[in-house]
Amino acid sequence: QPAHQAGAGRCACARYNRAMSFRPDVTVAAIAEQRGRFLLVEERIEGRVVFNQPAGHLEAGETLIEAVVRETREEAAFCFAPRHLLGIYQWRHPRGTDATLRFAFSGEVSDFDANRTLGTLDEGIIATHWLTRAEVAALGPRLRTPLVLRCIDDYLGGRRLPLAALACLGPSPPDEAAPP
């Protein structure tokens, strides 16, 4: 008897129908390492002080690469040059309320903008830090999500995917400054 007639497909179809309303937050993260230390931001989120890579949400009209460059400048005051796609990570909050699809990039930072003080960085940013893997691991529950350490471990493990693995198709968003 074929699997779809034996009932195997019914269970899977029900699962797929529930998934149709699933909308994870699409985020990007910058993994920058210098001399064995990784760039992290200390931030206040929902009343907690946590550590994360420079990261944030993909905004309408931007590519993933544009988003990670923007987020690194906004949160850490560095210019980020992505070199590789480190990985694509799906994470669900243990409370089951939030889900994230994170595109993590490894690359180099430069051109620190000393004029960007804590008051001009993204809301909630307390400080930036350069920490070793051991120092990051020691933060334990103070990491925003398990993705922080997982991305560092994948980087240290040599994971590198070409940026060409990403494609942005479709028309460019309309220029908001252009007259109608």
N, C-alpha and C positions, 0 to 999 in steps of 0.2 A: 504494500500500500504506500503511495507517495506520501512524503512528509507533510505536505499541505493538507492532505485528507486525513491524516492521523492526528491532527490537532496541534502539531508543532507550530504551524503558522499562526494560529489564533492567538497564542500567548505572545508571540513576537509582535503581531499587529497591534494588540492592545498596548504594549509597551511603546511602540512607535507613535501611536495616536497621542499618548500622554506627553511624549517628547516634543510634539509640534508646538506646544506653548512655552517650551524651555528657551530662555533668552539669556545666556551668560553675558557678563560684562566683558567686553573685549578690551584688554589692557596690553601695554608694552612695558618692557623693563630693560634698563641699560646695565650690563655687567661689564664694569671697568676695573682692571687690575693693574697695579703698578708696584713692582718690586715685592710681590707676594701679599699685597694688601688690596682690599676691595672697597670701592666707593659705596657707602651707604648713607642714607638720610635718616635722621631721627625725627619723628613726626608725632603729632598729637592727633589721634583719630578716635572719634566717639569716646572721648574722655580717657583714653589709654595712650601712653607714650610707647611707641613701637619703632622698630628699625626695619628698613626696606631698601632695596635698590631704588635709584631714581626710576619712578614708574608712574603710570597713569592711564587714563582712558583714551581710546581712539576717538577723535572728534570728527564730526561730519565734514566730509570734503578733503580729509588728509589721508595720506598713505601711512602704512605702519612705520616706515622709515622716518617720515616727517614727524610722526607722533613721538617716537623715542628720542629724536633729536630735541624736539620742543620740550618734552617732559624733563630731560636732563638739564636743559638750560633753566627752566622754571624752578626746579627743585634743588639743584646743586650748583647753579651758576657756572657750569662748564659747557663747552661745546663738545658734543659727542659725535664721533665718527664711527658708525657701525661698520664692522668688517665681516661679521658672520651672523647668521641666524643660529642661536644656540639651541633653541627648541621651542616647541609649542606645548603648553602645559594646561591641562584642565584640572581645576581644583574646586571642590565643593566645601563650603564652610561646614564644620561639624554640626552646627545648629540646623543645617539644611536650608537656610534662608538665602544664602548668596552662592553664586557660582561664577567662576572666572575662567576665561580663556586667555592665557598670557602668552604673548609672543616675546621671547627674551632674545636680546641681541648682545653679542660681545663686540667690544671695540675699544677705542682709545678716547680719552678726554684731553682737552687742551683749552687754551684761551680762557682761563678762569676770569670771570668778570668780577673784580674786586668791588665794583660799584653796586653790585647786587648784595645788599645786606639782608639780614634775616627778615626785616620788615618788607622787603621787596620780593622775596622768594614766595613760592606757593603758600597759601594759607595752611597753617598747621606745622610747617617745617620749623624745627627747633635748631638743628645743627647738621653739618655733614661730618662724616668720619671716614678714615681709611683704616680698615680692620683686617687682620689675618683671618683665615678660615677658622682657626681655633677660637679666636675672639668672637667671631660671629656665632659659632656653635654654642659658646658659653652663654650667649644671650637667651637661648632656649625660648621660653614663652614670651619673651619681649620681641621676638621676630613677628612681623605683621602676619605672615603666613609661612607654612613649610616650604613654599616656593623659593624663598630667599636662599636658604641653605642648599636646596636641590639644584638651583641654577649655578651656584658656586661649585658644587660637586661635579656637575656636568661639565663646567668649564675646565676645572682641574683634571677631569678625566679625558680631556681632549676633544669633546664634542664640538664640531664646527660644521655647519651646513652653509652652502653658498647662498648669498643674498638673492641670487637669480632664482632660487626656489620660490620666491614670492613674486606674484604678478598682480598688478592693479589694472583691471580692465574697466572699460566704460568711459563715458564722456567725463571730461574735467568738470568740476563744479563751476557754475557761473561765477564770474568775477563780480563780487558784490559792489565794487566801486564803479563798474561800468554802467553807463546810462542804459535805460531799457530800450 
